[in-house]
Amino acid sequence: MLNDSKVTANVPVSDLDRARSFYADTLGLTPADENPGGLIYTTGGGTTFFLYQTEYAGQAGHTIAQWHVGSVDDEVRDLKAKGLAFEHYDMPGVTWDGDVARMEGMGSAAWFKDSEGNIMCLDDAWTG
């Protein structure tokens, strides 16, 4: 049953206007739809995610969304040019090339926090 279903990620934000600005100005995304509950984004890959306002935003200590990109290095360079800072984590088997983590047999990844403190990831492991 669930194999045939689409999944939508829900991203908590404490300030919807601030998050809208971050996702537009820094990540270059425009909501596909808005409703009283929040903002709906759809990427070119057909993935949908929903920003909704809550007092619990930014409290997860783990990655809540992962962007599968063609080149982590290129995305990091472009986002750093827009002022985005990247996170570094101490993980076994990972070597760092600046802000990009290299993982043997798994590709590359980079992590950043959105305007609400949510941890996001860029990776090239699942791009084919």
N, CA, C and O atoms as a GROMACS GRO file, in nm:
protein
  512
    1MET      N    1   0.081  -0.120   0.000
    1MET     CA    2   0.000   0.000   0.000
    1MET      C    3   0.085   0.126   0.000
    1MET      O    4   0.071   0.210  -0.089
    2LEU      N    5   0.171   0.140   0.097
    2LEU     CA    6   0.250   0.262   0.107
    2LEU      C    7   0.354   0.273  -0.004
    2LEU      O    8   0.399   0.384  -0.034
    3ASN      N    9   0.392   0.161  -0.066
    3ASN     CA   10   0.488   0.168  -0.176
    3ASN      C   11   0.439   0.253  -0.292
    3ASN      O   12   0.520   0.306  -0.368
    4ASP      N   13   0.310   0.266  -0.306
    4ASP     CA   14   0.252   0.343  -0.416
    4ASP      C   15   0.213   0.485  -0.375
    4ASP      O   16   0.152   0.557  -0.454
    5SER      N   17   0.248   0.524  -0.255
    5SER     CA   18   0.208   0.655  -0.203
    5SER      C   19   0.322   0.755  -0.211
    5SER      O   20   0.439   0.718  -0.203
    6LYS      N   21   0.288   0.882  -0.227
    6LYS     CA   22   0.387   0.989  -0.219
    6LYS      C   23   0.406   1.027  -0.073
    6LYS      O   24   0.315   1.010   0.009
    7VAL      N   25   0.524   1.077  -0.041
    7VAL     CA   26   0.554   1.121   0.095
    7VAL      C   27   0.585   1.270   0.091
    7VAL      O   28   0.655   1.316   0.000
    8THR      N   29   0.535   1.344   0.186
    8THR     CA   30   0.563   1.486   0.198
    8THR      C   31   0.636   1.510   0.329
    8THR      O   32   0.593   1.463   0.434
    9ALA      N   33   0.746   1.584   0.324
    9ALA     CA   34   0.819   1.620   0.445
    9ALA      C   35   0.752   1.741   0.508
    9ALA      O   36   0.708   1.832   0.437
   10ASN      N   37   0.746   1.744   0.639
   10ASN     CA   38   0.692   1.857   0.715
   10ASN      C   39   0.808   1.922   0.789
   10ASN      O   40   0.875   1.858   0.869
   11VAL      N   41   0.831   2.049   0.763
   11VAL     CA   42   0.944   2.122   0.820
   11VAL      C   43   0.889   2.228   0.916
   11VAL      O   44   0.819   2.320   0.874
   12PRO      N   45   0.920   2.216   1.046
   12PRO     CA   46   0.869   2.312   1.143
   12PRO      C   47   0.945   2.444   1.138
   12PRO      O   48   1.067   2.446   1.124
   13VAL      N   49   0.872   2.554   1.150
   13VAL     CA   50   0.933   2.687   1.155
   13VAL      C   51   0.868   2.767   1.266
   13VAL      O   52   0.749   2.752   1.293
   14SER      N   53   0.946   2.852   1.331
   14SER     CA   54   0.887   2.935   1.436
   14SER      C   55   0.842   3.070   1.382
   14SER      O   56   0.757   3.136   1.444
   15ASP      N   57   0.896   3.113   1.268
   15ASP     CA   58   0.858   3.240   1.206
   15ASP      C   59   0.841   3.216   1.057
   15ASP      O   60   0.940   3.207   0.984
   16LEU      N   61   0.718   3.205   1.011
   16LEU     CA   62   0.689   3.169   0.872
   16LEU      C   63   0.743   3.273   0.774
   16LEU      O   64   0.792   3.235   0.667
   17ASP      N   65   0.735   3.400   0.806
   17ASP     CA   66   0.786   3.504   0.716
   17ASP      C   67   0.938   3.496   0.704
   17ASP      O   68   0.992   3.509   0.594
   18ARG      N   69   1.006   3.476   0.816
   18ARG     CA   70   1.152   3.463   0.813
   18ARG      C   71   1.192   3.341   0.732
   18ARG      O   72   1.285   3.347   0.652
   19ALA      N   73   1.122   3.229   0.752
   19ALA     CA   74   1.151   3.106   0.678
   19ALA      C   75   1.126   3.125   0.528
   19ALA      O   76   1.205   3.081   0.446
   20ARG      N   77   1.016   3.192   0.494
   20ARG     CA   78   0.985   3.219   0.352
   20ARG      C   79   1.101   3.296   0.289
   20ARG      O   80   1.144   3.263   0.178
   21SER      N   81   1.151   3.397   0.358
   21SER     CA   82   1.262   3.476   0.305
   21SER      C   83   1.388   3.391   0.288
   21SER      O   84   1.456   3.401   0.186
   22PHE      N   85   1.419   3.308   0.388
   22PHE     CA   86   1.537   3.222   0.379
   22PHE      C   87   1.526   3.126   0.260
   22PHE      O   88   1.619   3.113   0.181
   23TYR      N   89   1.412   3.060   0.250
   23TYR     CA   90   1.395   2.962   0.143
   23TYR      C   91   1.395   3.029   0.005
   23TYR      O   92   1.436   2.967  -0.093
   24ALA      N   93   1.349   3.152  -0.004
   24ALA     CA   94   1.350   3.226  -0.131
   24ALA      C   95   1.488   3.285  -0.160
   24ALA      O   96   1.547   3.259  -0.265
   25ASP      N   97   1.540   3.365  -0.066
   25ASP     CA   98   1.663   3.440  -0.090
   25ASP      C   99   1.788   3.353  -0.089
   25ASP      O  100   1.878   3.374  -0.170
   26THR      N  101   1.795   3.257   0.000
   26THR     CA  102   1.914   3.174   0.013
   26THR      C  103   1.907   3.049  -0.072
   26THR      O  104   2.002   3.015  -0.142
   27LEU      N  105   1.793   2.978  -0.067
   27LEU     CA  106   1.781   2.852  -0.140
   27LEU      C  107   1.719   2.867  -0.278
   27LEU      O  108   1.723   2.773  -0.358
   28GLY      N  109   1.662   2.983  -0.308
   28GLY     CA  110   1.605   3.008  -0.440
   28GLY      C  111   1.474   2.938  -0.467
   28GLY      O  112   1.442   2.906  -0.582
   29LEU      N  113   1.395   2.912  -0.362
   29LEU     CA  114   1.270   2.839  -0.375
   29LEU      C  115   1.149   2.931  -0.357
   29LEU      O  116   1.151   3.023  -0.275
   30THR      N  117   1.045   2.904  -0.432
   30THR     CA  118   0.920   2.978  -0.424
   30THR      C  119   0.809   2.880  -0.388
   30THR      O  120   0.802   2.772  -0.445
   31PRO      N  121   0.722   2.916  -0.294
   31PRO     CA  122   0.612   2.824  -0.260
   31PRO      C  123   0.525   2.795  -0.382
   31PRO      O  124   0.492   2.885  -0.459
   32ALA      N  125   0.488   2.669  -0.398
   32ALA     CA  126   0.395   2.631  -0.505
   32ALA      C  127   0.252   2.662  -0.463
   32ALA      O  128   0.164   2.680  -0.547
   33ASP      N  129   0.230   2.668  -0.332
   33ASP     CA  130   0.097   2.694  -0.280
   33ASP      C  131   0.110   2.746  -0.138
   33ASP      O  132   0.208   2.720  -0.069
   34GLU      N  133   0.010   2.820  -0.096
   34GLU     CA  134   0.002   2.868   0.042
   34GLU      C  135  -0.137   2.839   0.093
   34GLU      O  136  -0.234   2.844   0.018
   35ASN      N  137  -0.145   2.808   0.220
   35ASN     CA  138  -0.276   2.790   0.283
   35ASN      C  139  -0.264   2.839   0.427
   35ASN      O  140  -0.153   2.872   0.470
   36PRO      N  141  -0.372   2.845   0.501
   36PRO     CA  142  -0.364   2.896   0.638
   36PRO      C  143  -0.267   2.818   0.728
   36PRO      O  144  -0.222   2.870   0.830
   37GLY      N  145  -0.235   2.695   0.690
   37GLY     CA  146  -0.144   2.614   0.770
   37GLY      C  147   0.002   2.636   0.741
   37GLY      O  148   0.086   2.602   0.824
   38GLY      N  149   0.035   2.693   0.625
   38GLY     CA  150   0.175   2.714   0.593
   38GLY      C  151   0.202   2.725   0.445
   38GLY      O  152   0.115   2.763   0.366
   39LEU      N  153   0.325   2.691   0.407
   39LEU     CA  154   0.374   2.705   0.270
   39LEU      C  155   0.408   2.568   0.214
   39LEU      O  156   0.469   2.486   0.282
   40ILE      N  157   0.368   2.542   0.090
   40ILE     CA  158   0.396   2.416   0.024
   40ILE      C  159   0.495   2.442  -0.089
   40ILE      O  160   0.473   2.529  -0.173
   41TYR      N  161   0.604   2.366  -0.089
   41TYR     CA  162   0.707   2.377  -0.193
   41TYR      C  163   0.711   2.247  -0.270
   41TYR      O  164   0.695   2.139  -0.214
   42THR      N  165   0.734   2.258  -0.401
   42THR     CA  166   0.753   2.141  -0.485
   42THR      C  167   0.880   2.163  -0.565
   42THR      O  168   0.893   2.265  -0.634
   43THR      N  169   0.973   2.070  -0.558
   43THR     CA  170   1.099   2.084  -0.630
   43THR      C  171   1.085   2.026  -0.770
   43THR      O  172   0.986   1.959  -0.801
   44GLY      N  173   1.183   2.053  -0.854
   44GLY     CA  174   1.183   2.001  -0.990
   44GLY      C  175   1.182   1.850  -0.994
   44GLY      O  176   1.136   1.790  -1.091
   45GLY      N  177   1.231   1.787  -0.889
   45GLY     CA  178   1.230   1.641  -0.881
   45GLY      C  179   1.096   1.585  -0.839
   45GLY      O  180   1.080   1.463  -0.828
   46GLY      N  181   0.997   1.672  -0.816
   46GLY     CA  182   0.864   1.626  -0.780
   46GLY      C  183   0.842   1.603  -0.632
   46GLY      O  184   0.735   1.559  -0.590
   47THR      N  185   0.943   1.633  -0.551
   47THR     CA  186   0.930   1.619  -0.407
   47THR      C  187   0.856   1.740  -0.350
   47THR      O  188   0.877   1.853  -0.394
   48THR      N  189   0.770   1.714  -0.254
   48THR     CA  190   0.696   1.822  -0.189
   48THR      C  191   0.735   1.830  -0.042
   48THR      O  192   0.753   1.728   0.025
   49PHE      N  193   0.747   1.952   0.007
   49PHE     CA  194   0.762   1.968   0.151
   49PHE      C  195   0.679   2.087   0.196
   49PHE      O  196   0.648   2.178   0.119
   50PHE      N  197   0.643   2.084   0.323
   50PHE     CA  198   0.548   2.177   0.381
   50PHE      C  199   0.613   2.248   0.499
   50PHE      O  200   0.661   2.182   0.591
   51LEU      N  201   0.615   2.382   0.497
   51LEU     CA  202   0.663   2.460   0.612
   51LEU      C  203   0.542   2.499   0.694
   51LEU      O  204   0.447   2.558   0.643
   52TYR      N  205   0.545   2.466   0.822
   52TYR     CA  206   0.433   2.501   0.909
   52TYR      C  207   0.488   2.563   1.036
   52TYR      O  208   0.596   2.528   1.083
   53GLN      N  209   0.412   2.655   1.091
   53GLN     CA  210   0.456   2.730   1.209
   53GLN      C  211   0.425   2.652   1.337
   53GLN      O  212   0.314   2.602   1.356
   54THR      N  213   0.527   2.645   1.424
   54THR     CA  214   0.512   2.578   1.553
   54THR      C  215   0.618   2.631   1.649
   54THR      O  216   0.725   2.676   1.605
   55GLU      N  217   0.591   2.626   1.775
   55GLU     CA  218   0.690   2.667   1.875
   55GLU      C  219   0.803   2.567   1.890
   55GLU      O  220   0.902   2.596   1.957
   56TYR      N  221   0.791   2.450   1.828
   56TYR     CA  222   0.890   2.344   1.842
   56TYR      C  223   0.992   2.340   1.729
   56TYR      O  224   1.069   2.245   1.718
   57ALA      N  225   0.994   2.441   1.645
   57ALA     CA  226   1.086   2.445   1.530
   57ALA      C  227   1.232   2.441   1.575
   57ALA      O  228   1.268   2.496   1.680
   58GLY      N  229   1.314   2.376   1.495
   58GLY     CA  230   1.458   2.376   1.517
   58GLY      C  231   1.505   2.294   1.634
   58GLY      O  232   1.621   2.307   1.674
   59GLN      N  233   1.421   2.212   1.692
   59GLN     CA  234   1.460   2.137   1.811
   59GLN      C  235   1.510   1.996   1.781
   59GLN      O  236   1.563   1.929   1.870
   60ALA      N  237   1.494   1.950   1.657
   60ALA     CA  238   1.543   1.816   1.622
   60ALA      C  239   1.695   1.820   1.615
   60ALA      O  240   1.751   1.913   1.556
   61GLY      N  241   1.759   1.724   1.672
   61GLY     CA  242   1.906   1.718   1.670
   61GLY      C  243   1.959   1.633   1.556
   61GLY      O  244   2.070   1.581   1.564
   62HIS      N  245   1.880   1.619   1.452
   62HIS     CA  246   1.918   1.535   1.338
   62HIS      C  247   1.876   1.601   1.208
   62HIS      O  248   1.803   1.700   1.209
   63THR      N  249   1.920   1.546   1.098
   63THR     CA  250   1.881   1.596   0.966
   63THR      C  251   1.733   1.571   0.945
   63THR      O  252   1.685   1.459   0.964
   64ILE      N  253   1.661   1.675   0.905
   64ILE     CA  254   1.517   1.655   0.880
   64ILE      C  255   1.482   1.656   0.732
   64ILE      O  256   1.374   1.613   0.694
   65ALA      N  257   1.574   1.705   0.648
   65ALA     CA  258   1.549   1.702   0.503
   65ALA      C  259   1.684   1.687   0.433
   65ALA      O  260   1.785   1.742   0.476
   66GLN      N  261   1.682   1.612   0.325
   66GLN     CA  262   1.803   1.584   0.249
   66GLN      C  263   1.778   1.616   0.102
   66GLN      O  264   1.684   1.563   0.042
   67TRP      N  265   1.862   1.700   0.045
   67TRP     CA  266   1.850   1.741  -0.094
   67TRP      C  267   1.949   1.658  -0.176
   67TRP      O  268   2.069   1.664  -0.150
   68HIS      N  269   1.901   1.583  -0.271
   68HIS     CA  270   1.986   1.500  -0.356
   68HIS      C  271   2.023   1.584  -0.479
   68HIS      O  272   1.938   1.618  -0.560
   69VAL      N  273   2.151   1.615  -0.491
   69VAL     CA  274   2.198   1.708  -0.593
   69VAL      C  275   2.302   1.642  -0.682
   69VAL      O  276   2.359   1.539  -0.647
   70GLY      N  277   2.326   1.702  -0.798
   70GLY     CA  278   2.425   1.649  -0.890
   70GLY      C  279   2.567   1.669  -0.842
   70GLY      O  280   2.653   1.583  -0.865
   71SER      N  281   2.593   1.781  -0.775
   71SER     CA  282   2.728   1.811  -0.725
   71SER      C  283   2.719   1.884  -0.592
   71SER      O  284   2.677   2.000  -0.586
   72VAL      N  285   2.757   1.818  -0.487
   72VAL     CA  286   2.758   1.881  -0.354
   72VAL      C  287   2.855   1.999  -0.355
   72VAL      O  288   2.825   2.105  -0.300
   73ASP      N  289   2.971   1.981  -0.416
   73ASP     CA  290   3.071   2.088  -0.420
   73ASP      C  291   3.014   2.215  -0.484
   73ASP      O  292   3.033   2.324  -0.431
   74ASP      N  293   2.945   2.200  -0.596
   74ASP     CA  294   2.888   2.317  -0.664
   74ASP      C  295   2.780   2.384  -0.580
   74ASP      O  296   2.776   2.506  -0.570
   75GLU      N  297   2.692   2.304  -0.520
   75GLU     CA  298   2.585   2.360  -0.437
   75GLU      C  299   2.642   2.433  -0.316
   75GLU      O  300   2.596   2.542  -0.281
   76VAL      N  301   2.743   2.374  -0.251
   76VAL     CA  302   2.806   2.438  -0.135
   76VAL      C  303   2.866   2.573  -0.177
   76VAL      O  304   2.847   2.674  -0.109
   77ARG      N  305   2.938   2.573  -0.287
   77ARG     CA  306   2.998   2.697  -0.336
   77ARG      C  307   2.891   2.804  -0.360
   77ARG      O  308   2.907   2.918  -0.317
   78ASP      N  309   2.783   2.767  -0.429
   78ASP     CA  310   2.677   2.863  -0.460
   78ASP      C  311   2.607   2.914  -0.334
   78ASP      O  312   2.578   3.033  -0.323
   79LEU      N  313   2.580   2.825  -0.240
   79LEU     CA  314   2.511   2.866  -0.117
   79LEU      C  315   2.602   2.948  -0.024
   79LEU      O  316   2.555   3.040   0.043
   80LYS      N  317   2.730   2.914  -0.021
   80LYS     CA  318   2.824   2.995   0.058
   80LYS      C  319   2.832   3.137   0.002
   80LYS      O  320   2.848   3.233   0.078
   81ALA      N  321   2.822   3.151  -0.129
   81ALA     CA  322   2.825   3.283  -0.192
   81ALA      C  323   2.704   3.367  -0.149
   81ALA      O  324   2.708   3.490  -0.155
   82LYS      N  325   2.598   3.300  -0.105
   82LYS     CA  326   2.478   3.370  -0.056
   82LYS      C  327   2.483   3.388   0.096
   82LYS      O  328   2.387   3.435   0.156
   83GLY      N  329   2.597   3.350   0.157
   83GLY     CA  330   2.616   3.372   0.300
   83GLY      C  331   2.579   3.255   0.389
   83GLY      O  332   2.580   3.270   0.512
   84LEU      N  333   2.546   3.141   0.332
   84LEU     CA  334   2.508   3.026   0.414
   84LEU      C  335   2.631   2.962   0.478
   84LEU      O  336   2.732   2.941   0.411
   85ALA      N  337   2.622   2.932   0.607
   85ALA     CA  338   2.730   2.863   0.678
   85ALA      C  339   2.698   2.714   0.684
   85ALA      O  340   2.581   2.675   0.692
   86PHE      N  341   2.801   2.633   0.680
   86PHE     CA  342   2.784   2.488   0.682
   86PHE      C  343   2.832   2.430   0.814
   86PHE      O  344   2.923   2.482   0.878
   87GLU      N  345   2.769   2.321   0.852
   87GLU     CA  346   2.798   2.252   0.976
   87GLU      C  347   2.903   2.143   0.953
   87GLU      O  348   2.914   2.089   0.843
   88HIS      N  349   2.979   2.111   1.057
   88HIS     CA  350   3.075   2.000   1.051
   88HIS      C  351   3.043   1.907   1.167
   88HIS      O  352   3.022   1.951   1.280
   89TYR      N  353   3.040   1.778   1.138
   89TYR     CA  354   3.008   1.679   1.240
   89TYR      C  355   3.120   1.576   1.247
   89TYR      O  356   3.180   1.541   1.146
   90ASP      N  357   3.146   1.528   1.366
   90ASP     CA  358   3.249   1.426   1.388
   90ASP      C  359   3.184   1.289   1.368
   90ASP      O  360   3.110   1.241   1.454
   91MET      N  361   3.212   1.227   1.254
   91MET     CA  362   3.152   1.098   1.223
   91MET      C  363   3.261   1.001   1.180
   91MET      O  364   3.353   1.040   1.107
   92PRO      N  365   3.254   0.877   1.223
   92PRO     CA  366   3.356   0.780   1.183
   92PRO      C  367   3.355   0.756   1.032
   92PRO      O  368   3.249   0.749   0.970
   93GLY      N  369   3.474   0.744   0.974
   93GLY     CA  370   3.487   0.713   0.833
   93GLY      C  371   3.466   0.830   0.739
   93GLY      O  372   3.462   0.812   0.617
   94VAL      N  373   3.452   0.949   0.794
   94VAL     CA  374   3.428   1.068   0.711
   94VAL      C  375   3.554   1.153   0.706
   94VAL      O  376   3.617   1.179   0.808
   95THR      N  377   3.589   1.195   0.586
   95THR     CA  378   3.697   1.293   0.571
   95THR      C  379   3.633   1.421   0.518
   95THR      O  380   3.534   1.418   0.445
   96TRP      N  381   3.692   1.532   0.557
   96TRP     CA  382   3.635   1.663   0.520
   96TRP      C  383   3.724   1.732   0.418
   96TRP      O  384   3.846   1.736   0.432
   97ASP      N  385   3.661   1.786   0.317
   97ASP     CA  386   3.726   1.868   0.216
   97ASP      C  387   3.657   2.003   0.224
   97ASP      O  388   3.559   2.029   0.154
   98GLY      N  389   3.707   2.090   0.311
   98GLY     CA  390   3.638   2.216   0.340
   98GLY      C  391   3.508   2.186   0.411
   98GLY      O  392   3.509   2.126   0.519
   99ASP      N  393   3.396   2.226   0.353
   99ASP     CA  394   3.265   2.202   0.414
   99ASP      C  395   3.196   2.077   0.361
   99ASP      O  396   3.081   2.051   0.394
  100VAL      N  397   3.266   2.000   0.278
  100VAL     CA  398   3.207   1.881   0.216
  100VAL      C  399   3.264   1.755   0.280
  100VAL      O  400   3.386   1.737   0.287
  101ALA      N  401   3.174   1.670   0.326
  101ALA     CA  402   3.213   1.541   0.385
  101ALA      C  403   3.224   1.438   0.273
  101ALA      O  404   3.135   1.428   0.188
  102ARG      N  405   3.333   1.361   0.273
  102ARG     CA  406   3.351   1.252   0.176
  102ARG      C  407   3.339   1.121   0.253
  102ARG      O  408   3.405   1.100   0.355
  103MET      N  409   3.252   1.033   0.202
  103MET     CA  410   3.227   0.906   0.269
  103MET      C  411   3.251   0.793   0.170
  103MET      O  412   3.180   0.781   0.070
  104GLU      N  413   3.351   0.712   0.197
  104GLU     CA  414   3.389   0.602   0.109
  104GLU      C  415   3.268   0.517   0.072
  104GLU      O  416   3.198   0.465   0.160
  105GLY      N  417   3.244   0.503  -0.057
  105GLY     CA  418   3.134   0.421  -0.106
  105GLY      C  419   2.996   0.484  -0.095
  105GLY      O  420   2.897   0.424  -0.135
  106MET      N  421   2.990   0.605  -0.039
  106MET     CA  422   2.860   0.670  -0.019
  106MET      C  423   2.851   0.807  -0.085
  106MET      O  424   2.743   0.866  -0.087
  107GLY      N  425   2.958   0.859  -0.137
  107GLY     CA  426   2.955   0.990  -0.200
  107GLY      C  427   2.989   1.103  -0.105
  107GLY      O  428   3.061   1.084  -0.007
  108SER      N  429   2.936   1.220  -0.136
  108SER     CA  430   2.967   1.341  -0.060
  108SER      C  431   2.839   1.398   0.000
  108SER      O  432   2.729   1.372  -0.046
  109ALA      N  433   2.858   1.478   0.106
  109ALA     CA  434   2.745   1.542   0.173
  109ALA      C  435   2.791   1.670   0.239
  109ALA      O  436   2.910   1.689   0.266
  110ALA      N  437   2.696   1.758   0.265
  110ALA     CA  438   2.722   1.880   0.340
  110ALA      C  439   2.595   1.916   0.416
  110ALA      O  440   2.484   1.895   0.366
  111TRP      N  441   2.611   1.969   0.536
  111TRP     CA  442   2.497   2.001   0.621
  111TRP      C  443   2.493   2.150   0.652
  111TRP      O  444   2.596   2.215   0.668
  112PHE      N  445   2.371   2.204   0.659
  112PHE     CA  446   2.351   2.343   0.699
  112PHE      C  447   2.221   2.351   0.780
  112PHE      O  448   2.140   2.258   0.780
  113LYS      N  449   2.205   2.464   0.847
  113LYS     CA  450   2.081   2.489   0.921
  113LYS      C  451   2.002   2.595   0.847
  113LYS      O  452   2.059   2.691   0.795
  114ASP      N  453   1.870   2.577   0.844
  114ASP     CA  454   1.786   2.680   0.783
  114ASP      C  455   1.767   2.794   0.883
  114ASP      O  456   1.828   2.793   0.990
  115SER      N  457   1.686   2.891   0.849
  115SER     CA  458   1.666   3.008   0.934
  115SER      C  459   1.604   2.973   1.068
  115SER      O  460   1.608   3.054   1.161
  116GLU      N  461   1.547   2.854   1.080
  116GLU     CA  462   1.477   2.813   1.201
  116GLU      C  463   1.557   2.715   1.286
  116GLU      O  464   1.510   2.670   1.390
  117GLY      N  465   1.679   2.683   1.242
  117GLY     CA  466   1.765   2.590   1.316
  117GLY      C  467   1.747   2.445   1.276
  117GLY      O  468   1.804   2.356   1.340
  118ASN      N  469   1.668   2.417   1.172
  118ASN     CA  470   1.650   2.280   1.124
  118ASN      C  471   1.775   2.238   1.046
  118ASN      O  472   1.828   2.316   0.967
  119ILE      N  473   1.820   2.115   1.069
  119ILE     CA  474   1.939   2.065   0.999
  119ILE      C  475   1.897   2.006   0.864
  119ILE      O  476   1.810   1.919   0.856
  120MET      N  477   1.961   2.057   0.759
  120MET     CA  478   1.937   2.011   0.622
  120MET      C  479   2.066   1.954   0.566
  120MET      O  480   2.175   1.989   0.610
  121CYS      N  481   2.053   1.865   0.469
  121CYS     CA  482   2.169   1.800   0.410
  121CYS      C  483   2.162   1.808   0.258
  121CYS      O  484   2.055   1.802   0.199
  122LEU      N  485   2.278   1.823   0.198
  122LEU     CA  486   2.295   1.808   0.053
  122LEU      C  487   2.373   1.680   0.034
  122LEU      O  488   2.471   1.657   0.105
  123ASP      N  489   2.334   1.594  -0.060
  123ASP     CA  490   2.414   1.476  -0.089
  123ASP      C  491   2.410   1.444  -0.236
  123ASP      O  492   2.320   1.487  -0.308
  124ASP      N  493   2.509   1.367  -0.281
  124ASP     CA  494   2.510   1.322  -0.418
  124ASP      C  495   2.507   1.169  -0.428
  124ASP      O  496   2.530   1.111  -0.534
  125ALA      N  497   2.479   1.106  -0.315
  125ALA     CA  498   2.482   0.959  -0.311
  125ALA      C  499   2.363   0.896  -0.383
  125ALA      O  500   2.375   0.785  -0.433
  126TRP      N  501   2.251   0.963  -0.390
  126TRP     CA  502   2.130   0.903  -0.445
  126TRP      C  503   2.090   0.964  -0.578
  126TRP      O  504   1.975   0.952  -0.620
  127THR      N  505   2.183   1.028  -0.646
  127THR     CA  506   2.146   1.094  -0.770
  127THR      C  507   2.165   1.004  -0.891
  127THR      O  508   2.134   1.044  -1.004
  128GLY      N  509   2.215   0.886  -0.871
  128GLY     CA  510   2.227   0.794  -0.983
  128GLY      C  511   2.356   0.795  -1.046
  128GLY      O  512   2.378   0.722  -1.142
   0.00000   0.00000   0.00000
